C-alpha cells in the first residue's frame, strides 16, 4: 500500500496537463489526426519510390513539402501573434483534409502522376507553414506556463504513438488493401481534430489569449521577432544547434525509406516496423520527460551528440534487427532533443513575441528540411545511402560543437556588457536593456 502513493504522484505529474479541459479535447483530436498523418506520410513515400525508384524523387517530394515552410513560416508566426489561434487551426486543418482527399481520389482512380504528388506536397507545405507556428504557440494558451513542459512532452507522446501505429497500419494497408486506403484514412482522421476545436471553451484559454494583438506592417513584425532572437544569446545557442540537426538529422521521411529500400532491401511491412521502432523509442522518452523531465541544457547536449552517433551507426548497419534496435535508440534521442529545445525556447520568450520566435524554431526544425532533403537524395544517388548518412552525422555533431563555442564566447561578452534585450510593452519594439540591469 505504501508504494501506491508514489505511483499516483508520478502518474499525476505525467498527465497533469490532462486536468485542463481544453487540452484534453485537443489531445484526443490530435491523437486521431496524427495517426492518419503518419499513414499518409508512409504511403506517400512508398508511392514515390514505387513510381520512380529514385532517391532524388523522394527527396524532391520532401523538399517541396517543406519549401513553403522555409518561405512562409516567419509570416505564420506573425499571424500566430495577431489572430485567434483556434480559428487559424480550424482553417489549416480543413485545407489539409482537402489535400488528403484529392490525393486519395487520384490514387484510387489510378490517375496519379508524379507531378500530382509534387503539387499536393507543395500545397500541404504551405498549409503547414502557417499551422506549425500557430500550433506551437497555442499550447501555452491551453495549459499555461506551469504545465508547458508536461504538455509539450505529452504532445510528443501522441505524435510518437501515431508514429508507431500509423506506419505499421499503413504498411499492412499497402500490402493487403492498397495505397489509396492510407490517404482516405488520413482524410477521415481530420474530423477528429476539427471536432476537438469545436468543443473547446474559449473562456478557459490561459496565458496570452486575451492580450492585445499586434497590428501594423507584417514585415516589420517579422523583423521584431528576428531581432529579439538575434540579440538573445540563450536563444541563438539553441537555434545554431537546431539549424545543423534540423537540416541534416531530421530527414526521417527520406532517410528511413532509403535505408529500407536500398540498404536493407526490405518490403513495406518491415519498412513500417522500422518507422514504428523509432516511434516507440520516442514514445518512451516522451512519457519519461512528462513524468520526470526538466529543462536541462546538459541533457539537450547529450541527446544531440548521441543522435549524431546513432545516425552514423544506422549508416553502418546491414542487419534489419540491428537497424531496428538502433532506430529505437535514435527515437529516444531525437524526442529528448526536440522536446527539451522546444520547452527551453518557449520558456525564454515573452508572450507578445511567442508566435514569432516559435516560427523561427519551426523554420529550423522543419523548414530547413527542403535543403536537407534534396542534399540527402542527391548524395544518396551519387555516393550511396550509408556514406551520405555518415557525412550528415558528422555535420550534426559539428553543429553541437559550434553552438557550444558560441555560448562560451557569448558568456564572455556578457561579463562586460548586458546581452539580453527587452520588449517595450507599449511599442512591442525590441530594445537593449538598461545599463546596470
PAKE-243760 format. One record per residue: x, y, z of N, C-alpha, C, O in turn; residue in three letters. Coordinates in pm, whole numbers, plus 50000, padded with zeros to 5 digits. Layout:
PAKE-243760
XYZXYZXYZXYZAla
...
***
This chain:
PAKE-243760
500824987950000500005000050000500855012650000500475022849943Unk
502035011750066502875023750074503395027949938503655039749914Unk
503535018249848504075021649716503065028249625503425033849522Unk
501775027749663500735033249576500825048349565500595053949458Unk
501165055049676501205069649675502255075149579501955084149502Unk
503515069949582504495074849484504085072449340504335080749252Unk
503435060849315502985057949179501945068049136501985073149023Unk
500995071049225499965080949194500575094649169500135101949081Unk
501605097949248502265110949230502915111949093502805122049025Unk
503595101149054504245101048922503205102048811503385109748716Unk
502125094448824501075094948721500435108648714500095113448606Unk
500255114948830499675128448830500585138248757500115146448678Unk
501895137248784502845145948714502855142848565502895151948482Unk
502805130048533502925125848394501755130748309501935133648191Unk
500575131748367499385135448291498715148048346497505149848330Unk
499495156748411498905168548476498185177648377497175183748413Unk
498675178848256498035187648158496635182948121495785190848081Unk
496385169948136495075164548100493995168548200492815165848177Unk
494375174948310493365180248403492715192848345491685197348397Unk
493295198448240492755210348174491815205848062492245198647971Unk
490555209848068489545205047972489965207647828489925198547745Unk
490355219947796490685223247658491835214747606491855210847489Unk
492805211947693493925203747649493475189247629493975182447539Unk
492545184447711492055170647695491425168547558491715158647490Unk
490565177847517489915175947387490925177747273490845170947171Unk
491885186947291492955188647192493765175747180494045171147070Unk
494125169947293494905157647299494185146347225494805139147146Unk
492885144947250492115134347185492045136347033492245127046957Unk
491755148646991491665151546848492985149446777493015143946667Unk
494075153946839495395152346778495785137646766496405133746668Unk
495425129646865495765115446860495175108846736495855101346666Unk
493905111646710493245105946593493875111046464494175103346373Unk
494065124246457494545130246333495975126246301496305124046184Unk
496835125346402498245122346377498455108046329499385105346253Unk
497615098846374497705085246320497475085546169498215079246093Unk
496465092946126496195094345984497325101145910497675097245798Unk
497915111345972499025118545908500205109345883500795109745775Unk
500555100945982501675091845964501365080845862502265075945794Unk
500115077045853499735067445749499945073545611500455066945521Unk
499555086145594499745092645465501225094745436501665092845323Unk
502005098645537503445100645517504105087745469504925087945376Unk
503745076645531504295063645491503835059945350504635055645267Unk
502545061745324502015058445192502615067045082502895062044973Unk
502815079845109503365088745008504795084944973505175084844856Unk
505605081845076506995077945050507045065144966507845064044873Unk
506205055545001506205042844927505685044844785506185038544691Unk
504695053344769504145056344636505225062044545505365057644430Unk
505985071744594507015078144512508115068244475508565067944361Unk
508555060244572509615050644542509155040044443509925035844357Unk
507905035644453507395025644360507145031544221507275024544121Unk
506805044344214506595050844085507905053544013507975052543891Unk
508945056944089510175061844027511415053544058512315052643975Unk
511475047344177512695040544219513845050044243514995045844246Unk
513545062844259514595073044264514695079544402513705085044451Unk
515865078944466516065086344591515875101344572515375108244660Unk
516295106444456516165120844430514705124944422514335135744470Unk
513855116544361512425119744354511815120444493511005129244522Unk
512205111044580511715111244717512195123744790511435130144862Unk
513465127144770513995139344830513305151744778513095161444852Unk
512935151544649512255163144589510865164944649510455176244677Unk
510135153944668508815154944731508935160844871508165169544909Unk
509905155944946510125161245081510475176045075509985183945155Unk
511335179644980511725193644966510535202444933510375213244991Unk
509695197944841508525205844803507545207144919506885217444935Unk
507445196745001506525197345114507015206945221506215212845294Unk
508335208545231508875217045336509385230545286509665239345367Unk
509505232245154509965245045100509085256745142509615267145180Unk
507745255645136506915266845182507135270345328506965281845368Unk
507515260545408507815263345548509005272745557509025281945639Unk
509995270445471511145279445466510745293545427511265303245482Unk
509815294645333509455307745278508445315345362508515327545372Unk
507505308245424506345314945483506205313445634505335319945694Unk
507025305045698506825302445840506945314945926506175316646021Unk
507895323745895508055335845975506805344545969506445351046067Unk
506135344545855504875351945843503765344645921502885350945978Unk
503835331445922502905323846005503035327446152502035327646224Unk
504265330246196504475334546333503805347846364503285349746474Unk
503835357046268503155369946286501655367646303501035373446392Unk
501075359246217499645356546229499305349446360498225351346415Unk
500245341246409500025334746538499935344846651499175342846746Unk
500695355846641500615366446741499445375846718498995382546811Unk
498935376246595497875385846560496465380446577495595387446628Unk
496235368046535494885362846519494565352046622495475345946678Unk
493285349546647492895338546736493425325246682493165321546568Unk
494165318246765494885306446718493935294946683494155287846586Unk
492885293246762491965282246733491335284046596491215274446520Unk
490925296146562490305298746432491275295546319490885289546218Unk
492535299446335493525296546231493735281546214493865276646102Unk
493755274246325493975259846317492805252546251493005242646182Unk
491595257446271490435251646202490595253246051490295244045975Unk
491055264946008491245267445865492325258345808492125251945704Unk
493485257745875494595249745822494245234845818494615227945723Unk
493565229945920493225215745922492155212145819492145201045766Unk
491265221445791490265219145686490935218145549490545209845467Unk
491925226545526492655225945399493475213145388493595207445280Unk
494035208545499494785195945498493865184045468494275174645400Unk
492645184545518491645174345486491405173945335491325163245275Unk
491275185745275491065186545130492235180445054492035173044958Unk
493455183445096494645178245030494685162945033494965156544932Unk
494395157145150494415142645163493335136045077493565125445019Unk
492185142345068491085136844989491435136644840491175126744771Unk
492015147444791492385148144649493425137444616493305130644514Unk
494435135844702495465125744677494865111744679495225103344597Unk
493955109244771493305096144779492525092944652492605081844600Unk
491785102644601490985100644480491895097944360491605089144279Unk
492995105344350493935103244239494525089144241494675082844137Unk
494855084344360495465071144370494455060144342494745050744269Unk
493265061244400492275050444386491755049444243491345038644199Unk
491765060544169491315060244029492425056443933492195054843813Unk
493655054943985494775051243900495285062243812496035059643718Unk
494905074643839495315085943754496455094043813496845104143756Unk
496995089743927498045097543992499325097243909499725086743859Unk
499955108743897501265110143833502195117243930501745123144029Unk
503485116743901504455122343994504225137244016504395142244127Unk
503845144443910503655158843926502465161844017502455172144084Unk
501465152844021500365154544116500895154144260500525162444343Unk
501765144544287502325143244422503145155644456503105160644568Unk
503905160644356504705172744379503815184644416504075191744513Unk
502755186844338501875198444362501175197244497501095207044571Unk
500685185444529499975183644656500925184544775500535189244882Unk
502165180244757503155181944864503445196744888503575201045002Unk
503535204344780503745218844792502565225544862502755234444946Unk
501365221244829500155226844891500125223745041499825232545122Unk
500435211345077500455207645218501535215345294501325219345408Unk
502675217445229503735225145293503315239445322503665244945426Unk
502565245345229502065259045250501115259545370501165268745450Unk
500245249545380499355248745495500155247845625499885255045721Unk
501155239045626501935236845747502785248845787503115250545904Unk
503135257345689503915269345720503165278545815503775285645894Unk
501845278445807501025286645897500535278546017500415283746128Unk
500255265845994499765257346102500815255246211500485255546330Unk
502065253046172503115249546267503365260046374503285256746493Unk
503675272546338503915282746441502695285146529502835287146650Unk
501505284846470500285286946549500125275646650499815278146767Unk
500335263446606500175251946696501195252446810500855249646925Unk
502455255946777503475256846881503095267146987503235264647107Unk
502595278646943502255289447036500925286847107500675292647213Unk
500085278347051498755275847107498825267847237497955269047323Unk
499865259547251499935250547366499905258147497499215254147591Unk
500655269247505500705276647631499365283147663499045285147780Unk
498565286247561497225291547586496285280747640495315283747709Unk
496575268247608495745257347657496055253847802495135251447880Unk
497345253647840497725248247972498425258248063498565255548182Unk
498875269648011499635279148092501095275148102501475263948066Unk
501925284248151503365281948158503725270848256504705263648236Unk
502935269448364503305259748467503195245348418503885236548471Unk
502365242748320502205229248266502815227648127502575217648060Unk
503605237448085504095237447947504995225547918504825218847816Unk
505975222848007506895211747982506115198647970506375190647881Unk
505165196648061504365184448059503545183447930503475172747869Unk
502935194647888502095194347768502915191647643502495183947557Unk
504095197847632504945195347516505375180647512505395174547405Unk
505705175047628506085160947632504905151847595505085142147522Unk
503715155147644502545147047608502205148447460501795138747396Unk
502375160547405502185162247261503135153247184502765146947085Unk
504375152547233505355143847169504955129247183505195121247093Unk
504345125847296503945111847316502875107747216502935096747160Unk
501875116447192500845112547096501395112646953500985104646870Unk
502325121746926502985121846796503665108446771503625103046661Unk
504275103146877505045090946859504205078346874504575067946820Unk
503095078946946502125068046937501645066946792501535055946737Unk
501365078546733500945078746593502045073446502501765066546404Unk
503305076646534504405071946451504605056846464505125050546372Unk
504185051146577504225036546591503055030146517503235021046436Unk
501855035146545500635029046491500485031846342500205022846264Unk
500675044646303500415048746166501195040946061500595034945973Unk
502545040946068503305033645966503055018645967503015012345862Unk
502885012846087502604998546093501304994946024501254985545945Unk
500245002546053498955000145988499045003345839498484996245755Unk
499765014145806499915017845665500615006845586500215003745474Unk
501665000945645502354990145577501434978545546501484972745437Unk
500574974945643499614964145620498574968045516498194959945431Unk
498114980645522497134985345424497704985145283497054980845188Unk
498954989845270499594990045138499704975745084499454973344965Unk
500074966445171500284952645127498984945445094498944937445000Unk
497904948145169496694939945157495474947245103494534940845057Unk
495464960645106494314968145056494704976944938494054976844833Unk
495774984544956496224993544851496605007044908496185010745018Unk
497405014344832497915027244879496815037344910496935045045004Unk
495745037344832494715047544849494095047144988493615057345037Unk
494095035445053493485034245186494205043045287493575048445378Unk
495525044645272496265052945367495845067645355495765074645456Unk
495575072145234495205086145213493755088845253493445099245311Unk
492865079345224491465081045266491355081145419490595089045475Unk
492115072445484492075071945631492555085145690491985090045788Unk
493585090945632494065103845680492995114645665492805122745755Unk
492315114745552491265124845530490185123745638489745133945692Unk
489755111545667488715109545769489215113745907488435118745989Unk
490505111845934491045114746068490955129546104490945132946223Unk
490895138346005490815152646034489485156446100489385166946163Unk
488495147946086487205150746151487395151246303486745159146371Unk
488285142746355488535142446499489105155546551488635160746651Unk
490115160746482490755173046532489845185046512489825194146596Unk
489075185446403488145196546383487025196246488486575206646535Unk
486595184246525485615182946632486155187646765485425193546845Unk
487445185146790488065189546915488095204746924487795210347029Unk
488445211446814488465226146817487065231746840486905241846908Unk
486055225246783484675229846802484225228246946483405236046995Unk
484765218247015484335215347153485055223647258484675223247375Unk
486085231047221486855238747319486035250147380485065254847321Unk
486465254547499485825265547570486775277647567487705278147648Unk
486565287147478487485298547466487645306447596488715312147619Unk
486635306847680486725314347805487785308547898488235315447990Unk
488185296047876489175289547963490585289947906491495284147966Unk
490795296547792492145298047741492975306147840492465314847910Unk
494285303047845495115308647950496095318947895495695327847820Unk
497375317847930498365328447908498345334047768498435326647670Unk
498215347147759498355354147633497125354347545497105361647446Unk
496095346647579494945345647489494175358647479493635361847373Unk
494115366347589493285378347591494085391247572493515402147578Unk
495395390147551496205402347540495925409347407495415403047314Unk
496235422347397496045429547270496885423347159498025419247181Unk
496305422647041497005416746926497805427446855497305438546836Unk
499045424446813499835434346740499225437346604498655428546539Unk
499345449746562498875453846430500015461246362501015464646424Unk
499845463746232500865471246160501505462946052500995452446012Unk
502645467646004503345461545893503825447445927504515445446027Unk
503455437745844503805423845870505315421845866505875414845950Unk
505985427945768507435426145755508155432045877509155426545922Unk
507645443145928508255449246047508115439946167509035438946249Unk
506985433346177506775424246289507635411646277508105406346378Unk
507825406846155508775395946135510155400146182510855392546250Unk
510555412346145511845417546185512005418546335513095416146388Unk
510935421946406511005422746552511315409046613512115408046706Unk
510685398646561510965385246612512395380946584513045375146671Unk
512875383746463514255380246428515255388046512516265382546557Unk
514975400946534515875409346614515965404146757517045403346815Unk
514815400746814514815395746951515665383046961516455381647054Unk
515495373846866516255361446869517755364146852518575358346923Unk
518095372846758519505375846729520205382146849521385379546873Unk
519485390346924520075397447037519985389747169520375394847274Unk
519465377547163519325369447284520245357247273519865347447208Unk
521435357647334522395346647318521855332947358522195322847297Unk
521005332547461520465319647503519625313247392519625301047378Unk
518915321447314518135316247202519035312347086518825302047022Unk
520045320447058520935317446947521685304346968521955297146872Unk
522025301147092522655288347123521775276747076522245267347013Unk
520475277647108519535267247065519385266946914519355256246853Unk
519295278746853518995279346710520175274446625519955268446520Unk
521405276846669522575271846594522555256546592522745250346487Unk
522325250646708522265236046716521125230646631521265220546561Unk
519995237446638518805232946565518985233946414518455225746340Unk
519735243946368519985245446225520695233246169520305227946065Unk
521745228646238522505217146189521685204346195521635196746098Unk
521045201946308520325189346325519015189346247518625179046193Unk
518345200846240517115201646161517365199346013516545193145945Unk
518495204345963518795202945820519295188945785518855183045686Unk
520215183745865520895171345826520525159145911520955148045880Unk
519745160946016519415149646100517955145746103517625134146127Unk
517075155346077515645152746095514925149345963513725151645951Unk
515665143945866515045139845739514545125445747514865117145661Unk
513745122445850513315108745872512515103245755512645091545720Unk
511675111645694510815106845585511615103545460511105096945370Unk
512855108045453513745104445343514675093145385514865083545311Unk
515255094445504516305085145548515775070945564516365061545511Unk
514665069245636514205055745666513755048245540514115036545524Unk
512995054445448512685047345323513935043745243513985032945183Unk
514935052545240516155049545166516895037745227517375028945156Unk
517005037545359517665026345426516895013445401517495003045374Unk
515565014045409514755002045387514884996845244515044984845223Unk
514835005945147514785001945006516164998244951516294988444878Unk
517185006144985518475004744916519584998645002520554993444946Unk
519474999145134520494993145220520054979345267520774969445249Unk
518874978645328518384965945382517564957945281517424945845293Unk
517014965045179516224958745073515054950645131514904938745105Unk
514224957545211513074951045273511784956645213511804966945146Unk
510674949745238509384953645184508634963345274509174968045374Unk
507374966445237506624976645310506334973045455506274981845541Unk
506144959845486505854956145624507044959545714506854965345821Unk
508254955845672509434958745754509774973645754510264978945853Unk
509504980245644509664994845641508785001345747509225010145820Unk
507544996845756506645002045859507144998945999507035007346088Unk
507714986946020508244983346151509444991946189509614995346306Unk
510274995446091511425004046119510975017746170511495022946269Unk
510005023546100509495036546142508805035546277508945044446361Unk
508075024746300507395022846427508375020846542508115025146654Unk
509505014346515510525012546619511065025946666511235028146786Unk
511335034746573511785048046611510705055246691510995062046789Unk
509465053646649508355059746722508225054146863507885061546955Unk
508495041146881508415035147014509465041147107509185043947224Unk
510675043147056511705049547137511335063747174511555068047288Unk
510785070847079510355084547106509235084947209509205093847294Unk
508325075247202507225074747299507755072447439507315078947534Unk
508705063247454509295060747585509935073447640509765076647758Unk
510665080547556511305092947601510265103447638510435110547737Unk
509195104347559508165114447586507485112047720507275121347796Unk
507135099447749506475096447875507415098647993506985102948100Unk
508705095747974509675098148081509825113048108509885117348223Unk
509895120948001510015135448019508765141348082508845150648162Unk
507595135948047506345141048105506315138948255505775147248329Unk
506875127748302506845124648444507995130948522507795135948633Unk
509185130748464510375134648540511185145748475512115150948536Unk
510825149548353511685158348275511785172448330510835177648388Unk
512935178348313513175192248345513895198448225514525191448146Unk
513805211548213514545218548109516005218648150516385225948242Unk
516825210748084518205208448125519095208848002518985200347914Unk
519995218647997520855220147880521815208547864522145204647752Unk
522285202747975523195191447967522525179447900523135172547818Unk
521265177147934520515166247870520355169147721520475160047638Unk
520085181747688519935185647547521195182747468521125176947360Unk
522345186547521523615184547451523925169647437524345165047331Unk
523705162147545523955147747540523065140947437523525132247362Unk
521795144847433520865138947335521295142247193521205133747104Unk
521745154647170522165158747036523375150846989523425146446874Unk
524355148947077525565141447040525245126647018525755120446925Unk
524415120947105524025106947088523245105046958523385094846891Unk
522425114946923521685114746797522635113146680522405105046591Unk
523725121046679524705120446570525395106846565525585101246457Unk
525765101646680526435088646685525525077546632525955068946556Unk
524265077846672523315067546629523005068546480522795058346414Unk
522985080646426522785082246282523925075646205523705069146103Unk
525155077446255526305070946192526215055746205526595048546113Unk
525725050946319525595036446339524555030446245524765019546191Unk
523445037446224522435032846128523045031845989522735022545913Unk
523905041345955524565041145824525415028745805525525023645693Unk
526025023745912526935012345901526234998845909526794988745868Unk
525014998645962524314985845984523804979945853523314987145765Unk
523924966645841523354959345728522384948545776521974939845700Unk
522024949445903521134939645964519804946245998519784956746062Unk
518694940045956517384945745988517134946446139516694956946187Unk
517384935646216517154936646361518024947446427517544954846513Unk
519304948346387520184958446446519724972446410519674981246496Unk
519394974646284518934987846242517664991746317517505003146359Unk
516754982146333515514984946405515794988746550515164997846604Unk
516744981646614517124985046752517784998746760517505006546852Unk
518645001746664519285014946661518265026046642518385036746701Unk
517265023546559516215033546537515395035846664514905046946686Unk
515235025646746514575027346875515355037246962514775046547018Unk
516665035246973517515044547049517555058246984517565068547053Unk
517565058346853517545070846776516285078846811516325091046825Unk
515165071746824513915078246861513975084446999513465095447020Unk
514595077547094514745083047229515515096247225515105106147285Unk
516635096247154517485108247149516825119647073516905131147114Unk
516165116546961515555127146882514415133746958514255145946952Unk
513615125947029512505131547106513005139647224512475150447252Unk
514015134547294514585141947407515125155247360514925165547426Unk
515825155247248516365167747193515245177347156515265188947197Unk
514265172747078513255181947026512355187347137511985199047134Unk
511985178947234511125183647343511865193347434511305203647473Unk
513105190347466513875199047555514135212547491514015222847557Unk
514485212647364514775225447299513495233447278513515245747286Unk
512375226747251511095233647235510705240847364510415252747362Unk
510705233547476510295239747602511285250347648510885260347707Unk
512565248247622513565258247661513305271547591513375282147653Unk
512995270847462512725283147386511415289447431511345301547449Unk
510375281347448509065286747489509165294147623508555304647640Unk
509925288647717510035294847848510935307147847510945314847943Unk
511685309047739512625320247732512045332547663512705342947660Unk
510825331647608510295342847528509065348847595508325341747663Unk
508835362047577507615368347628506415364547543506565361047425Unk
505225365047603504005361047532503795368847403503335363247303Unk
504125381847404503835390247288504685386947167504375391147055Unk
505775379347187506625375247075506655360147056507425355046975Unk
505825352947129505895338347128505695332546988506455323846945Unk
504685337246917504415331846784505565334146689505925325246612Unk
506155346146694507245349246602508525341646635509205336946544Unk
508845340446762510045332946799509845318046773510765311246726Unk
508655312846802508405298746775508345295946625508545284546583Unk
508065306046544508125304046399509575301746355509825294446260Unk
510535308046425511945305446395512285291046433512965284046357Unk
511825286846549512005272946590511445263346484512125253946443Unk
510225265946441509575257146343510305257646209510415247446140Unk
510795269446172511555270846048512805262146051513105255245953Unk
513535262546162514775254946171514525240046194515315231646150Unk
513435236846263513125222746288512585215846162512935204446133Unk
511715222946089511055216745974511385223545842511475216845739Unk
511565236745845511745244045721513105242145656513255244445536Unk
514105237945736515405235345676515435221745606516405218445538Unk
514385213845623514325200645562514375200845410514925191445352Unk
513835211145340513965211145193515405210245149515735202845056Unk
516275217745215517695217345179518245203545210518895197345126Unk
517995198845332518505185845372517935174545289518635164945258Unk
516635175545252516015165045173516645163745035516915152644990Unk
516875174944970517495174744838518935169844847519375161644766Unk
519685174844948521075170544964521145155544991521955148444932Unk
520275150745080520275136545113519945128044991520635118244962Unk
518895131844918518515124244799519585124444692519885114144632Unk
520175136244668521195137544565522455129744601522995122344518Unk
522935131444725524145124444767523925109344770524805101644730Unk
522745105044817522465090744824522495084444685522965073244668Unk
521995091844585522025086844449523415086844388523695079244296Unk
524305095444441525645096944384526685088344454527465081344389Unk
526705088744589527775081844662527255070444749528055062944805Unk
525935068944760525375058144840524685063244965525025073845018Unk
523715055545010522925059545127523775059645253523735069345329Unk
524535049145277525325048145400526345059445410526495065545516Unk
527035062145300528035072845301527395086445329527955094645401Unk
526225088645272525515101245293525155103145439525345113945495Unk
524625092745502524225093745642525425095945734525315102945835Unk
526555089945700527765092045781528205106645776528565112445879Unk
528185112545658528535126745644527575135445724528005144645794Unk
526295132545715525305140745784525415139245936525175148846009Unk
525785127445982526015125646126527155134546174527085140546281Unk
528215135546093529335144246128528935158846133529385166246221Unk
528085163146041527625177046040526785180046163526895190946221Unk
525945170546206525145172546327526035174446449525815183346531Unk
527055166046461527985167346573528735180546567528965186946670Unk
529125184746447529805197546430528915209146474529385218646536Unk
527625208346442526695218846482526625220446632526545231646682Unk
526645209246705526645209946851527915216946899527865225246991Unk
529045213646838530305220046877530305234946853530775242646936Unk
529775239246738529705253546707528795260746806529115271846851Unk
527665254546841526745260646938527415262247074527245272547139Unk
528165252347117528865253247245529925264147242530105271447340Unk
530645265247130531645275847116530995289547121531505298647187Unk
529865291047052529135303847055528715307347197528845318847239Unk
528195297347271527755300047408528905304547495528755313447579Unk
530055298447476531235302347554531645316647523531915324447615Unk
531695320347395532075333947357531035344047402531385354947447Unk
529745340547390528685349647434528735351747584528455362647632Unk
529095341147658529205342447803530315351947842530185359347940Unk
531415351747768532505361147798532095375547770532425384547847Unk
531355377747660530895391347629529905396247734529885408047768Unk
529085387047785528075390947884528695395548015528055402548092Unk
529955391648040530625396048162530935410848159531115417048264Unk
531005416648038531375430848027530235439647981530295451847999Unk
529175433947922528055442047876526775433947881526815421847863Unk
525625440447905524355433247905524035428047766524315434747666Unk
523455416047760523245410047628521805405947601521475402447488Unk
520945406247701519575401847681518675413747652518595422847734Unk
517995414147538517105425247506515805424447584515485414147645Unk
515055435247581513735435547642512755440347537513145446047435Unk
511465437947564510415442347472509635453547538509095451747647Unk
509565465047472508765476147521507285472547504506835470747391Unk
506525471447615505135467047603504245476847528503205472847475Unk
504625489447523503795499447454503965498647303503005499747227Unk
505225496847260505515497047116505775483147059505715481246937Unk
506055473347147506465459847108507785459847031508095450146961Unk
508555470647043509865471046981510885464347072510795465247194Unk
511855457747011512925451547087513955462147120514475468847030Unk
514255463647248515175474147292516265467947378516035457647442Unk
517455474147382518515469147469518145471447615517395480647645Unk
518665463247706518365465147847519035477647901520015482547845Unk
518495482648009519095494348072520445490648130520625479448177Unk
521385499848127522695497448185522555494648335521785501148406Unk
523315484848377523245481348518522205470748548522075466348662Unk
521455466648442520425456448463521055442848490520355433048511Unk
***
